[in-house]
């Protein structure tokens, strides 16, 4: 069978993909080493800027703080080779310090969403076997509870920030750094052996699979460096004629660092090309607009719900956004209509999309460098080094502009799902009896002759809520623990702001059905109870924002697999009915 393999056409690439070091850790690559694709920064701008105070952190201070923390982590906790350190915090100016200090010691970092409940954090701590937690004062209560349940003593919890007047029992990162810098070196940082960077785990980032709970994706140091080099190479970062990624500019770090997009693209790539990162702990539209105006931000890296607000909220017109020259959208598709609305609001800005996933250590595509506005609907252009195939529904390989499931190989592929060989076999594939490892994306795409990728649909069952992955199976497993739920199925329904939100179809238990038969008002109480049951145990974007609908039975095939597609169609009918009801109510109100 003939196979079309899609790559960035050679006439559109700035040359072959440069050398990727395979004997360095991430802090050695970002803070210590040189690479020919890294532009020379003559501006002496700070690497990080704390948005609340305006305090800048230069490269020398960043290096010193990273060493000091690593020194104290070894002295205090004996953190070393392949120990796991969890960072459970919103964005903070010392987030990179905690990350790279762990890597200096040969440890692995797992990043956790600070909005997690204690149950969700315990799951991550236990799966990764984390031995230390760096948290934030705003997340400390959850971290305390999770640490106890995971068997970690309070001495192994530290606080990233140092709030004014803080007199808690936990060490702050400032205190740990100071103590580490007051000591002689307690560790000797080793250089990896040639090739070791390809297999040494740097990160355990979580990604939702189609079944069960989120999976820990094992990402090597080499994969992150490869993606940074791919982006710098594609963006002509060292070219005098290309001005998009020149050093001395400012990027807004509003995307969360616990998410692979913020962690690799914002933190690592933009540091590599010499930008200053304005660290925004928690997104709000007013905060974003204020930061753009105060710090004269040039690049925005956002997800579609953020762009919805920029394009449609009237307060945007009150701010000076003329400094913005580039916006990259990722994590979920950006519509052509929204792209056009953004361009009207911020005419100085180019805009394009990137496409990638945790399992590919982020970006497979990047916004085109040769146009101001990418082809509408395009998910970006392939980066050099990525080779793609498209598998059609009939099992044959697709050609140009033919839809099918995207399967990709390249230098950024993750190693595996940590301690989950079954799931690894489902996603990381081998073809033609060759040792090349391919990643099955679960996304239906088309690729044109110039390497632009157009996402048609998501073939796997994952929902994308505000750019975050939500596995229906995880919510279904949780819902079955509610006493009024006999069976259930979760699907997504469209939402203008979030992209889609979860809707639960529920078969009430016999007891619940009897109560509802006796009292019609009981149905409302049962639905509210089910919604609260998810609200109390799951992070905000996993909550049943789409509501609960009762059914007599959940459609399944003879083997018991949920026939989710039937309920997706039913969800569309319900959404249409809700919209019609709301429109009618508005019309009556006007009368």
N, C-alpha and C positions, 0 to 999 in steps of 0.2 A: 504494500500500500504506500503510495507516494505521500510524503509529509512536507507541508509548508512550514518552515520555521521562521518566525518573525523576529527581526532585530531592528535596531536603529540603522537605517541605510548609511553606508559608509560615506556617501557624499554629503550627508547632513551632520556627521559626527566630526568633532575637532581632532580626530585621530584615534588610534587604538587606546583601549583603557590602560591607564598608567599602572605601574607597579603597586601592589598592595602589600605592605609589610606583614609578614606572618610570624614575627618574633617579638611583637610589642603588645603591651596591654593598652587599654584606652587612655589612661592618664599619661602614659609614656608618649603615645601618639599625639594627644592634644596639647599637653603641657611641656613636653621635653624635646621631642624629635622634630626633624624638618622633613617636608615632602615637597617635591617639585610642583605639585598642583596647589600648594598653599601660597596665596598672595602675600607679598611683603607688606606688613602694616607699618607705615611711617607716621600714623596719626596719634599713637600713644593713648587711644581712647580706652576707657575701662572695659573689661570683659563683661562685667555684670553691673547692673544698676538696680538698687532697691527702690521700687516706685514710691513707697510711702515716705521715704526720707530723702531720696535723691543720692544716697551714698553710693559711690562707685567702688568697685573692687577690681584692681589691676591684675595683670598676669603674675607679677611677683608675689603679691599678697595671696592670690589664689593658690599658687604653688606652696607657699609657706603654710597656709591654713590646712591644705590637704596633707602635707607631711606631718604637721603637729597632731592632727586628728588620728592619722594612721599610727603614729608613734604611741599615742595614749591608748588606742584600741588594742594594740598588741600588749602593752604593759598591763592594762586593766583587765581585759577579757581574753587575752591570748588568741585574738582573731588571726587566722592564718589560712593556709591553702584550702580552698573549696568550702570554707565555712560560709554560711549564708547570712547576710545582713538585710533586714527589711527596712525600707524607708516608707513610712506611713504618714504622709504630710502633703499639704498643698504646696504649690511653688514657693520657694524661699531662696534667698540669695546664697544660702549655704547648702542647698540641695546638691549641687555638683560636688561640693567639698565632701559630703558624706559618701556620695557615690564613688568618687575617684579615690578617696582614702581607703575604702574597702578593697578596691582593685589594686592599690599599691601593695596590699598584704596578700594578694592572691585569692581574695575572697570573691564570692558571687553576690550580686545584689538582686533582690526582688522588690519591685516597687508596687505599692498598694494604694488604692483609691481612698483618700481620707474621708470620703463620705460613706465608706463601708460600715455596716453594722458589726458588732463584736463577733457574731457568728460567721460572717463572711471573712473577717480578718483571721479568725482562728483556723478556718479551712486553709487559707493561704499559708499561714505560719506552719501548720502541721504538714502540709504537702511538701513544702520546701525545706522543712526542718531548720527554720531560721533560728539563730541563737542570740540575736541582738535586734532591737527595734529602735530606729530613730523616728520620732513622731513630732508633732507640733502641739503647742499648748491648746489649740482649738480642737485637737483630736485626742487629747491625752486620756480622757475618761474611757473612751472606747479602747484605746491601746492598753490601758491598765487592765481592763476586764479581759481582753483577749489574751494578754500575756499570762495572766493567772490560769486561764483555761488551757493554754498551750504549754503550761509548765515552765514558763520563764519567770525568774525572780525579778523584783522591781529594780535591782541593781543593773539589769541588762536592758533597761528602757532609758533612753536619753531624749532630750527635747532640743529640736533644731533651733528654735527661736529663744530669745531671752527677753520676755515681756517685762516692762518696767515694774519693779517691785516684786518680781518673781522670787519666792522663797520656798519653793516646793522641795520635795525630797529627791527629785531627779536631777541628774547632772545635765547642764546645758551644753550645747556644742561649743559655745564660746569658752566655757570652763575646761572642757576636754582639750580644746586646741591649746589653750594657755599652758595647761599641765604638760601636754605633749611637747611643746616647744621649750619647756624648761628642763627637759631631760636629754641626756645623750641618746643617740639612736638605739632603739630596742629591737630593730629589725633590719635585715639587709634585703633590699628590694632586688629580686632576681629578674634577669632578662629571660624571656621564654626561649626555648630551643627553636631552631628553624622548623617552621611548619606547625609548631604547637599552638599558635594563635588561632588556627583553624578549628581546633577541637576544645580549647580551654573555654569553659562557660564564663561569660561575663554577666549575663542577665537571665533572670527567670521572669519573663513578662507574661501576664495572663491574657488568654484569648478564649472566647467561648466557642466550644465545639457544637456540633449539631445535636449531641446527646449529652446528658448529664451536666455536671458542674464545669466551671471554667478550667482550662488546662494550662499548665505552666510551660511556656515555650522556651526552650533552652537556646540561647543566642550566644555565639562565640564572639570574642574580641575582634577577630578578623572580619566577621560579617558586618559589624558596625563600621569599622574602618573602611571596608569596601564600599558601603553605601555613601559614606561621606565623600570618598574620592570620586565615586560615580557622579554625585551631584555637583561637586566642584568642577569636574572635568566637563560635564554637560553644560554647566553655567559659565564656562570660559572664565573662571575666577581669576586667572593670572593674565588674561588678555587685556591689553590697553584699549582695544577697540570695543570691548564689552563692558558696560558700566553698571550692569544690574547687581553684581555681587562684589563690588569694590569695598575694600576695608574702610573702616571709619564711619560706616553707616550704623543705623539703629534699627533693631527689630523688636517687636513686642512679644514677650514670652508669656502669652496668656493661656496657651494650650497647656494642659497639665503635664508635668514631667513624669507622672506615673504612667502615662499613656505613651505608646511607642512613637507616635507622631511628634509629640512634644519632646520626648527624651532624645531621639536620634536626630530629627531634622532641626528642631530649634536649638537644643542644648549643644549637640556635637557639631553639626554642620555649620551653623552660624558662628559658633566660636572659632571653628577652623578657618573660616574666610574673613575673620577680623571684624565682625560686627559687635556692637554693644547690645547686650540682652537686657531689656527692661523687664524685671521680674514682677509679674502681676499674680498675687496669691490666689485671687478668686475673681472670676469673670463677672463683670456687670457692664452694661452698655455705657453708663455714665463714666465709670472708671476707665474703660477703654478709650473713650473720646477724650477724657482729661489727660490720659497718658500720651496719646498721640499729639495733643496740642502742647503739653509741657515739655516733652522730650524730643519733639520734632521727629517722630518715628517715621521711618522710610518703608519698612516691610511689615506686612501683616500676614500671619499664618493663622488661618481660622478654619472653622467648620461651618457648614451651611446655616445652622440656626443663628450663628453670630452674624452672618452676612444678611440674613433676613432682617435683623434689627437695624443694621447699618443702612440697608436699602429702603426700609419702610418707616422707621420711627422718625417722627417730625423733629425731635430734639437734635438730630444729627446736624441739621442746618445751622445750628447755633455755634458750631465749633469750626475752627480753622484746621482743615485736614489736608492742606496743600502739600505738606511734606511727604505724604504717602505716594510712593512710586510703584509699589508692587503688592499684590495680594495673592496668596496661594491658598486654595481651598482643598481640603482633603477629608478623609474618613467616611464620606458619604457623597453621592452624586450631587452636583450643583446644576440646577436647571438653567436652560438658556434664558428664560425670562428673568430669573434672579440675577444672572450675570449682567444682563442689559440694565437692570435697575441699579445695580451697584455702580456701573460705569457712569450712569447719569448723576449719581450722588457724588462720586469721587473721580472726576474726569482726569486728574493727574496720574491715576493709578493704572498700571497694567494688571491683568487678572488671568489666572489660569488654574487648572487643577493638577493635583498629583494623585496617583493611585498606588496603593500598596497594602500591606497587611503585616501583622506581627510575625507571622511565619516566614516572611521574606525580609525581616529586619528593616522594614518600612518600604521606602519608595521603589517601585518598579518603573514609574513614569514621573515626569516632571513638567511643569509649565514650559511651553515653547519659549526659546530665547530670542527667536527672530520676529516675533509679532507682539503687539501690545495686548491684544485680546485673543486668547486661544480660540480655535474653532469651537463654536457653540456646541455644547454637549460632549466635547472631548474630555477624556480623563487624563490628558497629558500625553507626552511623547516618550517612547521607550528610552531608558538609559542604556548607554553602552555597556556591554557585558551581560545583559539579560537576553535569554533566548526563550521564545514562547512558541507553544503549539496551542491549537484550538481544537477541542474534541466535540464533534457534532452529536446530536441526540441519537443518530443512527449508528454511532460507533466509528464513523469515518473522520478523517482529519479535514478541517476546514481550510479554505484558502482565504485570500484577501476579501474583506468586507462580508464574510460569511459568519453567522453567529454560532457560538458554541462555548463550552467551558474552557476557561483559560488555565493552562498548565505551564509552569515556568521553571527554568533553572538558571542559576547565576551564582555569583560569589557571596551573595547575602543570605542565602537560604539558611534557616535555623537548623539546628542539629537534630531536634526531636521534640516530642512532648515529654517532659521530664517524668520519669517513672511511669510511663503510660505507653508501652509498646504496641498495644492494640490500636490506639488512636493514631500513633505514629505511622503505622502501616497504611492507614486509610488516607492520610494526607501526603506523606512523603513517598513518592512512587519511583519505580524503575521501569524502563521500557527497552525493548529490543535486546534484552539480555545484557545490556551495557551497565557499567557501574555508575553512570551519571544519575544524580538524584534530582527528581522533579517535584515541585510543590503544586498540589492540586488546590486551586483557589476557591472553587465553589461559586465563582462568578461567571455569568454568561456575558461575553464581550464580542466585539468585532474589532479588527485591526486593519487599518488602511495601508496604502503603499508607502506612506511616509512615516509609518511607525506610531501613528496616533491610535490610542485605545479608547473605545467607546463602550461603556458599561451598559449592557442591555437589561440585565436582571440579575438578581441574586438567586442562584440555584439551590444553595443550601438553606436551611431553615432559620438561620440566624436573623434576628431583627436588628436594625440599626436605629437606635434612639439617640438623637442629638450626637450622632457619630459614634456612640458606644455600642458595643456588641451585647446583645441580650439573647440568651439561648432559651427558646420556649420550653425545652425539656427541663431546664433548671427550675423555672417557675411552676411547671406542672408537677414536678416532684414535691415542691414545697406546698402547693395547694392541696395535694392529696393528704397532707397532714392536718388539714382543717376538718373538724368533726362533721361539718355540714356538706362536705364535698365527697361524692361517691366516684366521680370521674371528671376529667377536664381536658381541655385542649386550649393552648394559647396561640393566637395569631396576631399579626400586626395590622393596624389600620392607618391610612395616611393621615398625617398631621402637618399643617403648614409650617409650624415652628420646629417640631422635633423630627420631621421626616416621616416617622411612623411611631406609634405607641402600642403597648400591649393591650389586647382585649382577651378576656378569659371566657370561654364557653364552659359552663359547669353543669354537670348532672347532680342535682341535690341528693343528699342522702335520704333514706326512707324516713328518718325522723324529721328532717328538715321539711320534706315534702308534706308530711302530715301537719306540721305546724302551719305551713303556708296555706294548706287547704282549709284549715280552721279559721285562719285570720289573714286576709289578703295583705294587710300591712306588714306581715312577717317577712314577705319576700324582700321588701326594702331593707329590713334589718339584717337579713342573711347576706344580701349583697354588700352592705356596708361592713359587715363583719369580715367577709372574705377580702375585701379591699384593704381593710385595716391589718389583716393577718399578713399580707404581703408588705404593706407599708412599714410595719414594725420590725421586719426581719431582713429587708432587702434595701440596697442602695436606691436612691431616688429615681434613677432612670429605668429601674426594673419594676416600678410600681404599676398597678393596673390603671393607668391613666385613661385607657380606652373603655374601662368599665367591665361589668360582668353581665353575661347573658345566660339564661337558663335553657337547657335542652333536655329532652327525654333520654337521649343517648348520644354518644360520640361516635361518628362513623369510623369504622376500621375495616381493614382488609382481612381475609381469612386467617392470616398469620398474626393478627392483632396490632398491626402497625396503624397509627393514626392516619386517616385520609385527610390531611390538613388542607389540601387544595379545595375540598368541598366547603370547609368552614371559612376559608379565605373568601370564597364567593358569597357565602352567607353574610360575612362581615361587611362586604361591599354593600349588600342590600340594607343592612342595618344602618350603615353610615349614611347612605342616600336618604333613608327614612328620617334619620336624625336631622340632616341638613334641611330636608323639606319642612319638617316641623318647626325648626328654628326660623326659617324664612317666612313661614306663615305667621308665626308669632310676632315677628318684626313688622310685617305688613299690618296686622291687626293693631299693633301698638301705635303705628303712624296714624291709623284711622281714629 
